[in-house]
Amino acid sequence: MDVNGKIIRGEFDHLNGEFVLNQIKHFTTQSTLNKDQLDTIFYYLNNHKDEGDGQILTLNEQMLVWLSEEESNQFIEDLNQIRKFYQ
């Protein structure tokens, strides 16, 4: 199932129970996340969502992507929608 959120794009693979992340903001990536990994990111961002400086993500262990506070909140919303597919 294709997922086109506000910040992320990807595909949920029901057969394997994984989310394949293809894009964050306008950056292309290829990462596969299981439920525990997705939950870890969700809870971390949710616990730090009120930090005014935003958050920095690392893509492919080499590219830094800055998320403003608003983008971080949008990312949390996207992840929350994906988390529903695991249930």
Contact map, one row per residue, 1 for C-alpha under 8 A:
111000000011110000000000000000000000000000000000000000000000000000000000000000000000000
111100001111000000000000000000000000000000000000000000000000000000000000000000000000000
111110011111000000000000000000000000000000000000000000000000000000000000000000000100000
011111011100000000000000000000000000000000000000000000000000000000000000000000000000000
001111111000000000000000000000000000000000000000000000000000000000000000000001000000000
000111110000000000000000000000000000000000000000000000000000000000000000011001000000000
000011111000000000000001100000000000000000000000000000000000000000000010011001000000000
001111111100000000001111100000000000000000000000000000000000000000000000001001000000000
011110111110000000001111000000000000000000000000000000000000000000000000000000000000000
011100011111000000111110000000000000000000000000000000000000000000000000000000000000000
111000001111100000111100000000000000000000000000000000000000000000000000000000000000000
111000000111110011110000000000000000000000000000000000000000000000000000000000000100100
100000000011111111110000000000000000000000000000000000000000000000000000000000000000000
100000000001111111000000000000000000000000000000000000000000000000000000000000000000100
000000000000111110000000000000000000000000000000000000000000000000000000000000000000000
000000000000111111000000000000000000000000000000000000000000000000000000000000000000000
000000000001111111100000000000000110000000000000000000000000000000000000000000000000010
000000000001110111110000000000011110000000000000000000000000000000000000000000000000000
000000000111100011111000000000011100000000000000000000000000000000000000000000000100000
000000000111100001111100000001111000000000000000000000000000000000000000000000000000000
000000011110000000111111000011111000000000000000000000000000000000000000000000000000000
000000011110000000011111000111100000000000000000000000000000000000000000000000000000000
000000011100000000001111111111000000000000000000000000000000000000000000000000000000000
000000111000000000001111111110000000000000000000000000000000000000000000000000000000000
000000110000000000000011111000000000000000000000000000000000000000000000000000000000000
000000000000000000000011111100000000000000000000000000000000000000000000000000000000000
000000000000000000000011111110000000000000000000000000000000000000000000000000000000000
000000000000000000000111011111000000000000000000000000000000000000000000000000000000000
000000000000000000001111001111100000000000000000000000000011000000000000000000000000000
000000000000000000011110000111110000000000000000000000000001000000000000000000000000000
000000000000000000011100000011111000000000000000000000000001000000000000000000000000000
000000000000000001111000000001111100000000000000000000000000000000000000000000000000000
000000000000000001111000000000111111110000000000000000000000000000000000000000000000000
000000000000000011100000000000011111110000000000000000000000000000000000000000000000000
000000000000000011000000000000001111111000000000000000000000000000000000000000000010010
000000000000000000000000000000001111111100000000000000000000000000000000000000000000000
000000000000000000000000000000001111111110000000000000000000000000000000000000000000000
000000000000000000000000000000001111111111000000000000000000000000000000000000100010000
000000000000000000000000000000000011111111100000000000000000000000000000000000000010000
000000000000000000000000000000000001111111110000000000000000000000000000000000000000000
000000000000000000000000000000000000111111111000000000000000000000000000000000000000000
000000000000000000000000000000000000011111111100000000000000000000000000000100110000000
000000000000000000000000000000000000001111111110000000000000000000000000000000000000000
000000000000000000000000000000000000000111111111000000000000000000000000000000000000000
000000000000000000000000000000000000000011111111100000100000000000000001000100000000000
000000000000000000000000000000000000000001111111100000000000000000000000100100000000000
000000000000000000000000000000000000000000111111110000000000000000000000000000000000000
000000000000000000000000000000000000000000011111111000000000000000000000000000000000000
000000000000000000000000000000000000000000001111111001000000000000001001100000000000000
000000000000000000000000000000000000000000000011111100000000000000001000000000000000000
000000000000000000000000000000000000000000000001111111000000000000001000000000000000000
000000000000000000000000000000000000000000000000011111000000000000011000000000000000000
000000000000000000000000000000000000000000000000001111100000000000011000000000000000000
000000000000000000000000000000000000000000000000101111110000000001111101000000000000000
000000000000000000000000000000000000000000001000000011111000000001111001000000000000000
000000000000000000000000000000000000000000000000000001111100000111100000000000000000000
000000000000000000000000000000000000000000000000000000111110000111100000000000000000000
000000000000000000000000000000000000000000000000000000011111111110000000000000000000000
000000000000000000000000000010000000000000000000000000001111111110000000000000000000000
000000000000000000000000000011100000000000000000000000000111111000000000000000000000000
000000000000000000000000000000000000000000000000000000000111111000000000000000000000000
000000000000000000000000000000000000000000000000000000000111111100000000000000000000000
000000000000000000000000000000000000000000000000000000000111111110000000000000000000000
000000000000000000000000000000000000000000000000000000011110011111000000000000000000000
000000000000000000000000000000000000000000000000000000011110001111100000000000000000000
000000000000000000000000000000000000000000000000000001111000000111110000000000000000000
000000000000000000000000000000000000000000000000000001111000000011111111000000000000000
000000000000000000000000000000000000000000000000000111100000000001111111000000000000000
000000000000000000000000000000000000000000000000111111100000000000111111100000000000000
000000000000000000000000000000000000000000000000000001000000000000111111110000000000000
000000100000000000000000000000000000000000000000000000000000000000111111111000000000000
000000000000000000000000000000000000000000001000100001100000000000111111111100000000000
000000000000000000000000000000000000000000000100100000000000000000001111111110000000000
000001100000000000000000000000000000000000000000000000000000000000000111111111000000000
000001110000000000000000000000000000000000000000000000000000000000000011111111100000000
000000000000000000000000000000000000000001001100000000000000000000000001111111110000000
000000000000000000000000000000000000000000000000000000000000000000000000111111111000000
000011110000000000000000000000000000000000000000000000000000000000000000011111111100000
000000000000000000000000000000000000010001000000000000000000000000000000001111111110000
000000000000000000000000000000000000000001000000000000000000000000000000000111111111000
000000000000000000000000000000000000000000000000000000000000000000000000000011111111100
001000000001000000100000000000000000000000000000000000000000000000000000000001111111110
000000000000000000000000000000000010011000000000000000000000000000000000000000111111111
000000000000000000000000000000000000000000000000000000000000000000000000000000011111111
000000000001010000000000000000000000000000000000000000000000000000000000000000001111111
000000000000000010000000000000000010000000000000000000000000000000000000000000000111111
000000000000000000000000000000000000000000000000000000000000000000000000000000000011111
